[in-house]
Structures are given as structure tokens and as C-alpha cells.
């Protein structure tokens, strides 16, 4: 436990994430020690896979089909 937070952070964390930083001005409410334990995972950065948009014609067909389905349901309900 004699190692400082900064030394551990620079050795173990910083080499893996170059834009990371630690706010040592904030103390954890549970133990009063330096820093909060927290992290952010940017899902878009690590897991996003581009999917090209559908063709406009296909979208228009789907909208037309949904409109027709809506009309049919309306007629069923209103009798």
C-alpha cells in the first residue's frame, strides 16, 4: 500500500489508454481515499459497425405497406 495513486496509474493504466487522466482532487465517499472508481465505455468507438442505409425505394414500399395495413385495421375496427 506504500505506492502512490499517480505512480500506479502511470504504470498500469496510462500505457493502455493514452487520453486517460485521473482527477486526484476528488475523494471517494466510501473510503476517503484519492479518486472515485468510475469508468466510461464508449460503445460506439469499440462496437459500432457501419450498416449502409436501405434504398429509398425499399423504405417507400415499407411505408406504403404500413399505410395499407393501418387502413385495413381501421376498417376492421370501425366495421
C-alpha positions as a Markdown table, in Angstrom:
| # | Residue | x | y | z |
|---|---|---|---|---|
| 1 | Unk | 0.0 | 0.0 | 0.0 |
| 2 | Unk | 3.0 | 2.3 | 0.0 |
| 3 | Unk | 2.7 | 3.1 | -3.7 |
| 4 | Unk | 1.1 | 6.4 | -4.7 |
| 5 | Unk | -2.0 | 6.6 | -6.8 |
| 6 | Unk | -0.2 | 8.6 | -9.5 |
| 7 | Unk | 2.7 | 6.0 | -9.7 |
| 8 | Unk | 0.3 | 3.1 | -10.1 |
| 9 | Unk | -1.9 | 5.0 | -12.6 |
| 10 | Unk | 1.1 | 5.9 | -14.8 |
| 11 | Unk | 2.5 | 2.4 | -14.7 |
| 12 | Unk | -0.6 | 0.3 | -15.1 |
| 13 | Unk | -3.3 | 2.3 | -16.8 |
| 14 | Unk | -1.8 | 5.1 | -18.8 |
| 15 | Unk | 0.1 | 2.9 | -21.3 |
| 16 | Unk | -3.1 | 1.3 | -22.4 |
| 17 | Unk | -5.2 | 4.4 | -22.8 |
| 18 | Unk | -3.2 | 7.5 | -23.9 |
| 19 | Unk | -6.1 | 10.0 | -23.4 |
| 20 | Unk | -6.9 | 8.9 | -19.9 |
| 21 | Unk | -6.5 | 11.1 | -16.8 |
| 22 | Unk | -7.2 | 10.8 | -13.1 |
| 23 | Unk | -8.8 | 13.6 | -11.0 |
| 24 | Unk | -6.9 | 13.3 | -7.7 |
| 25 | Unk | -8.9 | 16.3 | -6.2 |
| 26 | Unk | -11.9 | 14.1 | -5.6 |
| 27 | Unk | -12.1 | 11.7 | -2.7 |
| 28 | Unk | -14.2 | 8.5 | -2.8 |
| 29 | Unk | -17.1 | 8.8 | -0.3 |
| 30 | Unk | -16.7 | 5.2 | 0.9 |
| 31 | Unk | -13.0 | 5.2 | 1.9 |
| 32 | Unk | -11.9 | 8.9 | 1.7 |
| 33 | Unk | -9.0 | 7.9 | -0.5 |
| 34 | Unk | -8.0 | 9.8 | -3.7 |
| 35 | Unk | -10.3 | 9.5 | -6.7 |
| 36 | Unk | -13.5 | 7.9 | -7.4 |
| 37 | Unk | -13.7 | 4.5 | -9.1 |
| 38 | Unk | -15.5 | 5.0 | -12.3 |
| 39 | Unk | -15.2 | 4.4 | -15.9 |
| 40 | Unk | -16.8 | 5.2 | -19.3 |
| 41 | Unk | -17.1 | 2.7 | -22.1 |
| 42 | Unk | -17.7 | 4.4 | -25.4 |
| 43 | Unk | -19.7 | 1.6 | -27.1 |
| 44 | Unk | -19.7 | 3.5 | -30.4 |
| 45 | Unk | -16.0 | 3.6 | -30.5 |
| 46 | Unk | -15.4 | -0.1 | -29.7 |
| 47 | Unk | -18.5 | -1.9 | -31.0 |
| 48 | Unk | -20.1 | 0.2 | -33.8 |
| 49 | Unk | -20.3 | -1.5 | -37.2 |
| 50 | Unk | -21.5 | 0.7 | -40.0 |
| 51 | Unk | -24.6 | -0.5 | -41.9 |
| 52 | Unk | -25.5 | 1.4 | -45.1 |
| 53 | Unk | -29.0 | 2.8 | -45.2 |
| 54 | Unk | -31.7 | 0.9 | -47.1 |
| 55 | Unk | -32.6 | 2.0 | -50.6 |
| 56 | Unk | -35.2 | 4.8 | -50.7 |
| 57 | Unk | -37.4 | 2.6 | -52.8 |
| 58 | Unk | -37.5 | -0.1 | -50.2 |
| 59 | Unk | -38.3 | 2.4 | -47.5 |
| 60 | Unk | -41.1 | 3.8 | -49.6 |
| 61 | Unk | -42.5 | 0.3 | -50.1 |
| 62 | Unk | -42.4 | -0.4 | -46.4 |
| 63 | Unk | -44.2 | 2.9 | -45.7 |
| 64 | Unk | -46.9 | 2.1 | -48.3 |
| 65 | Unk | -47.4 | -1.4 | -46.8 |
| 66 | Unk | -47.8 | 0.0 | -43.3 |
| 67 | Unk | -50.3 | 2.6 | -44.6 |
| 68 | Unk | -52.3 | -0.1 | -46.2 |
| 69 | Unk | -52.2 | -2.2 | -43.0 |
| 70 | Unk | -53.3 | 0.8 | -41.0 |
| 71 | Unk | -56.3 | 1.3 | -43.3 |
| 72 | Unk | -57.3 | -2.4 | -43.1 |
| 73 | Unk | -57.1 | -2.3 | -39.3 |
| 74 | Unk | -59.2 | 0.9 | -39.2 |
| 75 | Unk | -61.9 | -0.7 | -41.4 |
| 76 | Unk | -62.0 | -3.7 | -39.1 |
| 77 | Unk | -62.4 | -1.6 | -36.0 |
| 78 | Unk | -65.0 | 0.7 | -37.5 |
| 79 | Unk | -66.8 | -2.0 | -39.2 |
